[in-house]
Amino acid sequence: MKLFTKFTATLLALLLSAGILFAQTSFNEVSPKTTNTPIVSEELFDLQFDYPVGIGGGEAGIESDGNYIYTSMWNGAGEFQKYEMNGTWVETFTITGSDGCRDIAWDGTYFYGAAANPIIFQMDFDAGTMVSTFTAPTDVRAIAYNEDDDAFYGNNWGSDIVKFDMAGANMGSFPVGPTGDSYYGLAYQGASYCDDGPYLWGYAQVGATQNELVQIELPAGNETGTYFDVGSVAGVSTGIAGGLAISDGFFADTWTIFGTAQNVNIWGLELCGEGVSFDPPENVTAEVYDMNNVMVDWDAPTSAFTGTILCVDRDGSNPAGALDFTDDWQYIQPALDANGFTYDYFEVEDVTTEDGPDLATMEQYDIIIWFCGEGWQNNQTMTDNDENNLAAYLDGGGSLLLSAHDYFYDRYPTAGSFSAGQFPYDYLGVGSTTQDNWSVFSPDLADIEGVSGSFADGLSYSLSDIYTTGKEGLYIDLVNALDQDLLNVTNPAPVDACAVQFDGGTFKSAFTTASIAAFVNPDDAVDFFAAAVSWLGASNSDDLTGYDIYRNGNMIGSTTSTSYDDTGLIAGTYEYCVKAVYDEGSSIAVCADEVTVEGTGGDCLFDDDFESYNVGEQLVLQNPDDWTTWSNAPGSAEDPYIVGDASQTVEISGTNDLVYVIPNFTSGFYTITFDMLVPDGYDGYFNTLQEFAGGSSSWGMQVYFNAGGAGSIDGGGAAAATFTFPYDTWMAMRVEIDMDNDWAEYFIDDALIHGWVWSSGTFGTGSLNQLGGNNFYAGSDTQDPLYYIDNYCLAGEAPPVLDPPANLTGPDAVYQGNDINLTWDAPGTGGATEELIYDNGVNTGGYSYEGYTMSTHMSPAGPCKVLTLKYYTTTDAGDNDFNATVFDWNGTQPGLDIIYEENVMAAPDDWIEVDVSGQDITFDGDFVVGFGSVNGTTYLGFDGDLNNGRSWDFNNGSPSWSAWSEAYLIRAVVQYTSGSKAEIGGGIQTINVPGNLSEMIKTTHPTDYSSVQWVKPIENISASAKELQGYNVYRDGSLLDYTTETEYTDNIDVLGLYEYYVTAVYDEGESIPSNTWTVDVVTGVDELLEVATTVFPNPASDVVNVKSEFKINTISVYNYSGQMISFEIVNDKTYRINTSELNQGIYFLQINTDEGMISKRIIVE
């Protein structure tokens, strides 16, 4: 094992003596059964660090989150000490309510501990807060967290060690002993840590120094016979066993077991290296599609080299060598540093006489980067000894990157060809060479490109002549590889290989005659070295064989591709993880974010994780567009607050009454999900509404979370089902409403609680089959309401978009008893939006067809203008253009007249969009969009399994048309004269193309049309009529009247502010509301008061002045929603109102004078 001790003996002694200043034995918490009988210990551990405590006086428990070390004060009032990972004390902080906390555990989010009693503290050290508490089945002094089972181990001195879960449930126990006793700290060692275990480690006040580590086998609980006296390597002095923990956050690839000798020091021992590391997959994602399927995708592993590199410099630049050649190292070193590589540097001062490093030196490194400059003769690139040592080094499993543009001229001047027994053949993989095939002199450049299949695949860069002294110029040899070409020179001609890579089975080498110091762009050097070191540093024996896929912890399949399709899932929440499988083992699992499958519920139509809001401010006040309150009063006591630090949630308490309004869906399947947590001792409640209309709302169901964890639901009947729930635990709520079948179900954590006839409502007496909203209320029958919600989602198949009326207007204010005349504009699009689908979003290959135009027949719903042409294309090397073409339709086949044509560039494996909106291409009926093939290297995607009756081929030479039986991936966007848009040909918003054409067959289009059979063109599968019937007029959220006109007159005798909106009624349903308009009904005043009272400036920004010829008694300020913002007592003829703190918008002033009341409207900018 490597010794990671941080201090010399002298410094360690000084630090320990300083630590002893804090080590007052009266501050140690001592077990009543402490012994100091020596225990036979094994020499297991190397000391990694030994830091003095920063405060003393009771420091006992310990834990780390990988960023900081924390210790507890066993005799304190909730104080904890915080340290950097290097042992530097940072601060003391306090968690209120955690008095006397002993050992500490961490679950990846929160810290846990107890005061030698059953009450477990759950603490947020970042926020400095107590999150919650729960009761364990035993007194807890020592505690450890088992991340594999999401459970804890705890005991008190010599009591049984008990395993318990986050709710405090007993999961089993075992007694201590026979050696271990008087435990103060426990730590869990997972089976994956050291390829052994799992084990529980105890830190016991027994043994020679009362600092004994004891290893315990899990799950049986038996001591393994492995013991270790911490005092044998760390300066524990008067300190006795305190807290214990295990972390991999101190040193790379190393697990550290660490603890506190109470009040003296924080020590760390190397538990083990993390063993062979297999590179994991990257960027794992999971996405739900088609309701109940999940596509899992990931990227192949990329090796992250963590070994050591020796850079051998034979560039002849050291003045001691009397050559004074160009210094290559000045160009190479920054690229290595930019990659963060660990390396040592060995410079050969006199390349004419000296050898490079000897074999013993080489063998200490994983990779050797050997580079030469202008050296070209007399063994300047390497000596005989160097070549022999490099051969032995490679035979031992090393890796070599050799850059030497005159290596062959120096060592093999007559080559030529090579054969077995020669270093270039055996260790570099070179079969033959043509020396000095390219000569490049400043200011000319050499262009280099990585060869397909090599580690440089995808790289391209330029090299310049940096050799301006001695033998000037870049001399590049042509090399023929035994294994794999690495780099090609593409300029100057001819194009051929100048570098090779060689996998020798037990070693790897890369050899380039194009200098690795001569990059024009330093960023290209960074990329080259990253790729080279990644390939050279990868294990030769750990070949990737495939991937294992896991769903919710269970392996569900294996594949050699980088995607996995999991189909036919039931509704639920799923976590997908992927492991890379090698011939000698597997990587760690990399997991995607959890996904929720809603059956036929679809994707979220609306979701909110509450992370975008300001903590400590009210939700609806921040987002009134998506949320409201029961009384539509943002900022009122009904409006809940956003709380939390690391993760933000909504707190429902007091008189909070939060509403999410759903636009009265009357058909379809919808799923509402959110997370909910009820703190211990409190109550919770929510309901799902059939219609939200304030006090006139209709309830579809309501759920109670009452005292003692007792829950019930009213759905189709009072208390129709009961359940129990855990406190202080996030629960997954799910409500499914199937209005097509008039049925609803309620789930908690995927467990079905109740199902009922949805239209029957809360108590079984209703008949409204409609979905109108969610209500989170701190009240109803709850006694002490407090709960939290997070991650709200309304999922489903959105109903057709029904356009609302626009530009609702009316008077700002009317006198009491006068008419309120409202007007609005009809929906601008007439409600007609649609998507025509003529393909299934599947491509089975790509066609080129020179001299022909492959086309798709389009059938818009009415007169339209063509805005965009779309093509799914791929390419080969060469010309990649095609002609985007539009034809008319003559009734039975495409017309011969080309309406529009434009030459455009294709893209590999992607949709090409051609904007023709400025060309004024209009049609009253059908038309045709074509792909004019002009070369053999540009391909149009097609679906060979679908004959949609709409594919046609135009012979540009004849000209003539022929029908074709495979669906082309051609689409178009059009705008109808009414203003709506439709996606013609299979809208990409809902249809995804799985895979890409580069993986499919790319070929020339067949010319035999004899077997093509005509079929009836397929219809648009999503088209539906949306006829406008009339309008619903609402006042203050309640339906006032229905009209077929675009105006309405209301009359109100009661003073106050009234809010109006209008919806459009179609035969398919009701639109979302128009804009709102607020009217102030005021007491009638004479014309003199109207003229005598002025408000200026208007619009206003900082202040607004109110002036009247009559005494102003009071001024009330209302926002546009009718809420009173302020009430000002004036008693004067003039008054200035500060508007600088108001949000931008419209406000109303109610001005009460001696002559009466008048309303004025102002705009704040």
Helices and strands as residue ranges (DSSP letters): H 9-20, G 25-27, E 47-52, E 59-64, E 68-73, E 79-84, E 89-94, E 104-106, E 111-113, E 117-124, E 129-140, E 142-146, E 151-155, E 161-165, E 170-174, E 183-189, E 199-204, E 212-217, E 223-229, G 230-232, E 241-247, E 254-261, E 265-273, E 282-289, E 293-299, E 308-314, G 319-321, H 329-338, E 342-347, H 359-362, E 367-372, H 384-395, E 399-403, H 407-411, H 423-427, E 430-440, E 445-450, E 460-464, E 474-481, E 484-491, E 496-503, E 508-512, H 522-537, E 544-551, E 554-559, E 563-566, E 572-574, E 576-582, E 585-586, E 590-591, E 595-597, E 604-608, H 619-622, E 628-629, E 641-643, E 649-653, E 657-665, E 669-677, E 684-691, G 694-696, E 698-706, G 707-709, E 710-714, E 721-724, E 731-738, E 743-748, E 751-756, G 758-760, E 771-777, E 786-796, E 806-809, E 813-815, E 819-825, E 834-836, E 845-848, E 852-858, E 864-875, E 881-889, E 894-905, E 910-915, G 917-919, E 921-923, E 927-933, E 938-943, E 951-955, E 960-964, E 967-968, E 970-976, E 981-984, G 997-999, E 1001-1004, E 1028-1035, E 1038-1043, E 1047-1051, E 1056-1066, E 1069-1070, E 1077-1082, H 1087-1092, E 1093-1096, E 1103-1119, E 1124-1138, E 1145-1153, E 1156-1164
